[in-house]
Amino acid sequence: TSPPPAWEWSVDAPETVAPDTTFDIAITAENVGDGPGTFRGAVNFSYPLYMPKGLDIALDAGQSGTESVEASTEDADPGQEIEYGIRTPAGEGSVSVTIEADASGNESA
C-alpha cells in the first residue's frame, strides 16, 4: 500500500465584482503527504439558490494545483455581499464577494 496524502489548501476570490458578471473562485491544494491522492471539495453557493459545485485535484506527493469554480453575480443588488462556503475533508472555509455599486448613475424606473 502507498503512504497516504495529506492536504494544505487555500481559497482566493476577488473582494469586489461588477454586477451581472462571472468570476472565478480559485481553490489551491498542496499534497504535503507521502503518497499520491485526489483533493476533493465543494464550493457551496447560497446565491441565487443553494447549489454545491464539486472539485477534484489529483496530485502526487509534493505537488500543488489549482482548480477554479465559476460564479455569477447575475441579478445581485449593488452593495450586496455574497458568501461562498468551501467544504473539504481537510477542513472548511469561506470567502465573501461584494457586488460593486453601479457607477453609471443611471436609475431604473
VEXFI-321060 format. One record per residue (C-alpha): x, y, z; residue in one letter; residue number from 1. Coordinates in Angstrom, 1 decimal. Layout:
# VEXFI-321060
<node><X>X</X><Y>Y</Y><Z>Z</Z><resn>A</resn><resi>NUM</resi></node>
...
***
This chain:
# VEXFI-321060
<node><X>0.0</X><Y>0.0</Y><Z>0.0</Z><resn>T</resn><resi>1</resi></node>
<node><X>1.2</X><Y>3.5</Y><Z>-0.7</Z><resn>S</resn><resi>2</resi></node>
<node><X>1.5</X><Y>6.1</Y><Z>2.0</Z><resn>P</resn><resi>3</resi></node>
<node><X>-1.4</X><Y>8.5</Y><Z>2.4</Z><resn>P</resn><resi>4</resi></node>
<node><X>-1.7</X><Y>12.0</Y><Z>1.0</Z><resn>P</resn><resi>5</resi></node>
<node><X>-2.1</X><Y>15.0</Y><Z>3.4</Z><resn>A</resn><resi>6</resi></node>
<node><X>-3.5</X><Y>18.3</Y><Z>2.4</Z><resn>W</resn><resi>7</resi></node>
<node><X>-3.0</X><Y>22.1</Y><Z>2.8</Z><resn>E</resn><resi>8</resi></node>
<node><X>-5.3</X><Y>24.3</Y><Z>0.9</Z><resn>W</resn><resi>9</resi></node>
<node><X>-6.4</X><Y>27.9</Y><Z>0.3</Z><resn>S</resn><resi>10</resi></node>
<node><X>-9.2</X><Y>29.8</Y><Z>-1.5</Z><resn>V</resn><resi>11</resi></node>
<node><X>-9.0</X><Y>33.0</Y><Z>-3.4</Z><resn>D</resn><resi>12</resi></node>
<node><X>-11.6</X><Y>35.3</Y><Z>-5.0</Z><resn>A</resn><resi>13</resi></node>
<node><X>-11.9</X><Y>38.9</Y><Z>-5.8</Z><resn>P</resn><resi>14</resi></node>
<node><X>-13.1</X><Y>41.2</Y><Z>-3.0</Z><resn>E</resn><resi>15</resi></node>
<node><X>-15.5</X><Y>43.1</Y><Z>-5.3</Z><resn>T</resn><resi>16</resi></node>
<node><X>-17.1</X><Y>42.2</Y><Z>-8.6</Z><resn>V</resn><resi>17</resi></node>
<node><X>-19.2</X><Y>44.1</Y><Z>-11.1</Z><resn>A</resn><resi>18</resi></node>
<node><X>-23.0</X><Y>43.4</Y><Z>-11.3</Z><resn>P</resn><resi>19</resi></node>
<node><X>-24.1</X><Y>40.8</Y><Z>-13.8</Z><resn>D</resn><resi>20</resi></node>
<node><X>-20.7</X><Y>39.3</Y><Z>-14.4</Z><resn>T</resn><resi>21</resi></node>
<node><X>-19.0</X><Y>36.0</Y><Z>-13.8</Z><resn>T</resn><resi>22</resi></node>
<node><X>-15.8</X><Y>35.5</Y><Z>-11.8</Z><resn>F</resn><resi>23</resi></node>
<node><X>-13.6</X><Y>32.6</Y><Z>-10.6</Z><resn>D</resn><resi>24</resi></node>
<node><X>-13.2</X><Y>31.2</Y><Z>-7.1</Z><resn>I</resn><resi>25</resi></node>
<node><X>-9.8</X><Y>29.5</Y><Z>-7.1</Z><resn>A</resn><resi>26</resi></node>
<node><X>-9.0</X><Y>26.6</Y><Z>-4.7</Z><resn>I</resn><resi>27</resi></node>
<node><X>-5.3</X><Y>25.7</Y><Z>-4.4</Z><resn>T</resn><resi>28</resi></node>
<node><X>-4.3</X><Y>22.4</Y><Z>-2.8</Z><resn>A</resn><resi>29</resi></node>
<node><X>-0.9</X><Y>21.1</Y><Z>-1.9</Z><resn>E</resn><resi>30</resi></node>
<node><X>-0.2</X><Y>17.4</Y><Z>-1.2</Z><resn>N</resn><resi>31</resi></node>
<node><X>2.1</X><Y>17.6</Y><Z>1.8</Z><resn>V</resn><resi>32</resi></node>
<node><X>1.8</X><Y>13.8</Y><Z>2.4</Z><resn>G</resn><resi>33</resi></node>
<node><X>3.9</X><Y>11.0</Y><Z>1.3</Z><resn>D</resn><resi>34</resi></node>
<node><X>1.6</X><Y>9.4</Y><Z>-1.3</Z><resn>G</resn><resi>35</resi></node>
<node><X>-0.5</X><Y>10.4</Y><Z>-4.3</Z><resn>P</resn><resi>36</resi></node>
<node><X>-4.1</X><Y>11.3</Y><Z>-3.9</Z><resn>G</resn><resi>37</resi></node>
<node><X>-7.1</X><Y>13.5</Y><Z>-5.1</Z><resn>T</resn><resi>38</resi></node>
<node><X>-8.1</X><Y>16.6</Y><Z>-3.1</Z><resn>F</resn><resi>39</resi></node>
<node><X>-11.9</X><Y>16.8</Y><Z>-3.2</Z><resn>R</resn><resi>40</resi></node>
<node><X>-14.2</X><Y>19.5</Y><Z>-2.1</Z><resn>G</resn><resi>41</resi></node>
<node><X>-17.2</X><Y>21.7</Y><Z>-2.9</Z><resn>A</resn><resi>42</resi></node>
<node><X>-17.9</X><Y>25.3</Y><Z>-3.2</Z><resn>V</resn><resi>43</resi></node>
<node><X>-21.4</X><Y>26.0</Y><Z>-1.8</Z><resn>N</resn><resi>44</resi></node>
<node><X>-23.3</X><Y>28.7</Y><Z>-3.5</Z><resn>F</resn><resi>45</resi></node>
<node><X>-26.0</X><Y>30.5</Y><Z>-1.4</Z><resn>S</resn><resi>46</resi></node>
<node><X>-27.0</X><Y>33.0</Y><Z>-4.2</Z><resn>Y</resn><resi>47</resi></node>
<node><X>-29.3</X><Y>32.9</Y><Z>-6.1</Z><resn>P</resn><resi>48</resi></node>
<node><X>-30.1</X><Y>29.4</Y><Z>-5.0</Z><resn>L</resn><resi>49</resi></node>
<node><X>-28.2</X><Y>26.9</Y><Z>-2.8</Z><resn>Y</resn><resi>50</resi></node>
<node><X>-26.0</X><Y>24.8</Y><Z>-5.1</Z><resn>M</resn><resi>51</resi></node>
<node><X>-22.7</X><Y>23.0</Y><Z>-4.5</Z><resn>P</resn><resi>52</resi></node>
<node><X>-20.1</X><Y>22.7</Y><Z>-7.2</Z><resn>K</resn><resi>53</resi></node>
<node><X>-17.6</X><Y>20.0</Y><Z>-6.7</Z><resn>G</resn><resi>54</resi></node>
<node><X>-13.9</X><Y>19.9</Y><Z>-7.5</Z><resn>L</resn><resi>55</resi></node>
<node><X>-11.2</X><Y>17.3</Y><Z>-7.8</Z><resn>D</resn><resi>56</resi></node>
<node><X>-7.5</X><Y>18.0</Y><Z>-8.0</Z><resn>I</resn><resi>57</resi></node>
<node><X>-5.3</X><Y>14.9</Y><Z>-8.5</Z><resn>A</resn><resi>58</resi></node>
<node><X>-1.8</X><Y>15.4</Y><Z>-7.0</Z><resn>L</resn><resi>59</resi></node>
<node><X>1.4</X><Y>13.4</Y><Z>-6.4</Z><resn>D</resn><resi>60</resi></node>
<node><X>3.2</X><Y>13.9</Y><Z>-3.1</Z><resn>A</resn><resi>61</resi></node>
<node><X>4.8</X><Y>17.3</Y><Z>-3.0</Z><resn>G</resn><resi>62</resi></node>
<node><X>2.7</X><Y>18.7</Y><Z>-5.8</Z><resn>Q</resn><resi>63</resi></node>
<node><X>0.2</X><Y>21.6</Y><Z>-5.7</Z><resn>S</resn><resi>64</resi></node>
<node><X>-2.5</X><Y>22.5</Y><Z>-8.1</Z><resn>G</resn><resi>65</resi></node>
<node><X>-5.4</X><Y>24.9</Y><Z>-8.6</Z><resn>T</resn><resi>66</resi></node>
<node><X>-8.9</X><Y>24.5</Y><Z>-9.8</Z><resn>E</resn><resi>67</resi></node>
<node><X>-11.3</X><Y>27.3</Y><Z>-10.4</Z><resn>S</resn><resi>68</resi></node>
<node><X>-15.1</X><Y>27.3</Y><Z>-10.0</Z><resn>V</resn><resi>69</resi></node>
<node><X>-17.1</X><Y>29.9</Y><Z>-11.9</Z><resn>E</resn><resi>70</resi></node>
<node><X>-19.6</X><Y>32.1</Y><Z>-10.0</Z><resn>A</resn><resi>71</resi></node>
<node><X>-22.1</X><Y>34.6</Y><Z>-11.3</Z><resn>S</resn><resi>72</resi></node>
<node><X>-23.4</X><Y>37.9</Y><Z>-9.9</Z><resn>T</resn><resi>73</resi></node>
<node><X>-26.5</X><Y>37.9</Y><Z>-12.2</Z><resn>E</resn><resi>74</resi></node>
<node><X>-29.4</X><Y>39.9</Y><Z>-10.6</Z><resn>D</resn><resi>75</resi></node>
<node><X>-27.4</X><Y>40.6</Y><Z>-7.4</Z><resn>A</resn><resi>76</resi></node>
<node><X>-28.0</X><Y>44.0</Y><Z>-5.9</Z><resn>D</resn><resi>77</resi></node>
<node><X>-25.2</X><Y>46.6</Y><Z>-5.8</Z><resn>P</resn><resi>78</resi></node>
<node><X>-23.6</X><Y>46.6</Y><Z>-2.4</Z><resn>G</resn><resi>79</resi></node>
<node><X>-24.8</X><Y>43.0</Y><Z>-1.7</Z><resn>Q</resn><resi>80</resi></node>
<node><X>-22.2</X><Y>40.7</Y><Z>-0.1</Z><resn>E</resn><resi>81</resi></node>
<node><X>-22.3</X><Y>37.1</Y><Z>-1.2</Z><resn>I</resn><resi>82</resi></node>
<node><X>-20.6</X><Y>34.4</Y><Z>0.9</Z><resn>E</resn><resi>83</resi></node>
<node><X>-19.4</X><Y>31.1</Y><Z>-0.6</Z><resn>Y</resn><resi>84</resi></node>
<node><X>-18.6</X><Y>28.2</Y><Z>1.8</Z><resn>G</resn><resi>85</resi></node>
<node><X>-15.9</X><Y>25.7</Y><Z>0.9</Z><resn>I</resn><resi>86</resi></node>
<node><X>-16.1</X><Y>22.2</Y><Z>2.3</Z><resn>R</resn><resi>87</resi></node>
<node><X>-13.3</X><Y>19.7</Y><Z>2.1</Z><resn>T</resn><resi>88</resi></node>
<node><X>-12.3</X><Y>16.6</Y><Z>4.1</Z><resn>P</resn><resi>89</resi></node>
<node><X>-9.2</X><Y>18.7</Y><Z>5.1</Z><resn>A</resn><resi>90</resi></node>
<node><X>-11.4</X><Y>21.5</Y><Z>6.6</Z><resn>G</resn><resi>91</resi></node>
<node><X>-14.0</X><Y>24.2</Y><Z>5.9</Z><resn>E</resn><resi>92</resi></node>
<node><X>-13.6</X><Y>27.8</Y><Z>4.9</Z><resn>G</resn><resi>93</resi></node>
<node><X>-15.4</X><Y>30.6</Y><Z>3.2</Z><resn>S</resn><resi>94</resi></node>
<node><X>-14.9</X><Y>33.6</Y><Z>1.0</Z><resn>V</resn><resi>95</resi></node>
<node><X>-17.1</X><Y>36.7</Y><Z>0.5</Z><resn>S</resn><resi>96</resi></node>
<node><X>-17.5</X><Y>38.9</Y><Z>-2.5</Z><resn>V</resn><resi>97</resi></node>
<node><X>-19.2</X><Y>42.3</Y><Z>-2.6</Z><resn>T</resn><resi>98</resi></node>
<node><X>-21.1</X><Y>43.5</Y><Z>-5.6</Z><resn>I</resn><resi>99</resi></node>
<node><X>-19.9</X><Y>46.9</Y><Z>-6.8</Z><resn>E</resn><resi>100</resi></node>
<node><X>-22.2</X><Y>49.9</Y><Z>-6.8</Z><resn>A</resn><resi>101</resi></node>
<node><X>-23.5</X><Y>50.9</Y><Z>-10.2</Z><resn>D</resn><resi>102</resi></node>
<node><X>-21.1</X><Y>53.7</Y><Z>-11.3</Z><resn>A</resn><resi>103</resi></node>
<node><X>-23.2</X><Y>54.8</Y><Z>-14.3</Z><resn>S</resn><resi>104</resi></node>
<node><X>-25.5</X><Y>56.8</Y><Z>-12.1</Z><resn>G</resn><resi>105</resi></node>
<node><X>-28.5</X><Y>55.5</Y><Z>-14.1</Z><resn>N</resn><resi>106</resi></node>
<node><X>-31.6</X><Y>54.9</Y><Z>-12.1</Z><resn>E</resn><resi>107</resi></node>
<node><X>-34.1</X><Y>52.1</Y><Z>-13.1</Z><resn>S</resn><resi>108</resi></node>
<node><X>-37.7</X><Y>53.2</Y><Z>-13.2</Z><resn>A</resn><resi>109</resi></node>
***
